[in-house]
Amino acid sequence: MSGETDLSTRVGAPADEQDLEDLALDEDYALNAAFVDMVIDAADRGDGERVRELVAALHPADVADLMGFLTADYREEIVPHIAPEELAEILSELDTNIREEVLDIVAPATLAKALEDLDSDDAADVVDDLDDRKRASVLAAMPAAPRSAIEASLAYEDDTAGRLMQREVVYAPQFWTVGQALEHMRGDAADLPELFFDVYVVDPAMRPQGATPISRLVRMAPNTLLTEIMEPVTEIPVDMDQEEVAYIFDKYHLISAPVVDPGGRLVGQITVDDVVGVIQEESEEDMLALANVSDAGRDASTAGIVRSRLPWLVLNLFTETVAVSAIAVFQDEVQRVVALAILMPIISSVGGNAGTQTLAVAVRALAARELNASNTTRIILRELMAGLLNGFGLAMIMGGAVWFFYHDIRLALTAGLALEADIFVAAVGGILAPLILERMGRDPAVSSSIIVTFLTDLMGFFAVLAIAALILL
């Protein structure tokens, strides 16, 4: 209670930006509810100066987080109070749905000024969210150089290195020395990228020959040739998929890499901060795909959520209907041994969980490029053996429990064998479904779970009843 009182007494009190930032964030750097209430309170009072003060105290990523906590009406009231130079960084941090809404609020001239302060990759990402009319207005209001850089970036396909890269890059000819490179950067400091790690050494055709890290450059004697201290570079083709780019950065521990066109000429660079975003995006997509849902987000509509989830639930309903048809085939056996009706859902549920475990491992291995033709057979056999051993252990436990409750050794044997069969089928489906889908060119994360659930439920019902028909009846 005392903490709440302290916050309330500070709402109207003057504070410098550091005090406000400390007040805004919890120990885990999450935006706290009290600060959000302060912003809402200032907006309700129409206190634009206070709104500007509160927003200016936050990092752009925290402002983007703040926008996610506000309703559309409050965002519409607060965005005009954000200065263009601050708005630039905030736009690149916003979730896609919220950014599209914010872009509708901002005037084209203000947006054009804000985009001038962004690297070309971030600016192109923002412009891509604009409708055709506003995009034309914004680009027309921009100076020629940043406008042409954005248009060039937009010419590349989505989710490729060309869209991911920034066109601002520092390069030097092969005959330059360390002193010439440093002097050039000092003279053109205003045109340097906001963030860069390497100076790329190029031949007369603009093909990268190597790179010199800035940390090495500043340690060398001014008369040292760049070719004497440069390191080999890993070139990224401009049309490479961003997921492949992230894999290369992770595999070779890259901080930055040059992007080249089909002729091998340097056209831009990708830095690790861009790749971190790709890795997070791809990871979220795979996680959601395993559950057959899309990213709902904080501002997603109910209709949108229904549209994204209902088709998969309908498919699941169909597969489950097929699976339980096994019960109809053996309905006489179910009527004669009521205990089978209790055991079937237990066995199918355990099998489903086992299948999900195997599936998650397989999808992760495919995403991480750890599964290929050289080790596929070994991995499949490993998972099948694990399924057999897990099934045996669970069958012993299940059989013992059934014997304890029902004192029927044949019923216990039926339950144990059925569970063993279901766990094994779960292992088969969990490892083979994503492999087959991936071989067919499909995303293994999207529909594998439906297939595995269908197989384990079908086998769970069928195995119990078929084995019961042989042993019990």
VENGI-V734910 format. One line per field, one symbol per residue. ss: DSSP state (H for helix, E for strand, L for the rest). phi: phi as a letter, one per 20 degrees, with the letter a starting at -180 (. if undefined). burial: + if it has 16 or more other C-alpha atoms within 10 Angstrom, else -. A space follows every 10 residues. Layout:
ss: ???
phi: ???
burial: ???
This chain:
ss: LHHHHHHHHH LLLLLLHHHH HHHHELLLLL ELHHHHHHHH HHHHLLLHHH HHHHHHLLLH HHHHHHHHHL LHHHHHHHHH HLLHHHHHHH HHHLLHHHHH HHHHHLLHHH HHHHHLLLLH HHHHHHHLLL LHHHHHHHHH LLLHHHHHHH HHHHLLLLLE HHHHLELLLL EEELLLEHHH HHHHHHHLHH HLLLLLLEEE EELLLLEEEE EEEHHHHLLL LLLLEHHHHL ELLLLEELLL EHHHHHHHHH HHLLLEEEEE LLLLEEEEEE EHHHHHHHHH HHHHHHHHHH LLLLLLLLLL LHHHHHHHHH HHHHHHHHHH HHHHHHHHHL HHHHHHLLHH HHHHHHHHHH HHHHHHHHHH HHHHHHHLLL LLLLLHHHHH HHHHHHHHHH HHHHHHHHHH HHHHHHLLHH HHHHHHHHHH HHHHHHHHHH HHHHHHHHHL LLLHHHHHHH HHHHHHHHHH HHHHHHHHHH HLL
phi: .ffffffffe geefbfffff ffffdffeme fefffgffff ffffemefff fffffffefg fffffggfee fgffffeegf eefgfffgff gfeffgfffg ffffeffgff ffffffedff ffffffffee fgffgfffff eeffffffff fffffeffmd ffeefdffbd cbffefdgff fffffffdgf efffcbccde ecegemefdr bdfgfegfee fgefffffdf dfdefdffef ffffffffff fdleebbfdc egenefcrbd dffffgffff ffffffffff emcdffmfdf efffffffdg gfffffffff fffffffffd fffffecfgf fffgffffff ffffffgfff fffffffele cbffcgffff ffffffffff ffffffffff ffffedlcff fffgfffffg ffffffffff eegffffffe neffefdfff ffffffffff fffgfffffe ded
burial: ---------- +--------+ +--++----- +--+++-+++ -++----+-+ ++++++++-+ -+++++++++ ----++++++ ++-+++++++ +++++--+++ -++--+-+-+ ++++++++++ ++++++++++ ---++--++- -+---++-++ +-++---+-+ ++++++++++ ++++--++++ +--------- --+--+++++ ++---+++++ +++---+--- -+--+++--+ +-++++++++ +++-++++++ ---+++++++ +--+++++++ ++-++--++- ----++++++ ++++------ ---------- -+---+--++ --++-++--+ --++-----+ +-++-+++++ ++++++-+++ -+++-++--- +--------+ --++-+++-+ ++-+++-+++ -++------- ++++++++++ ++++++++++ +++++-+--- --++++++++ ++++++++++ ++++++++-- -+-
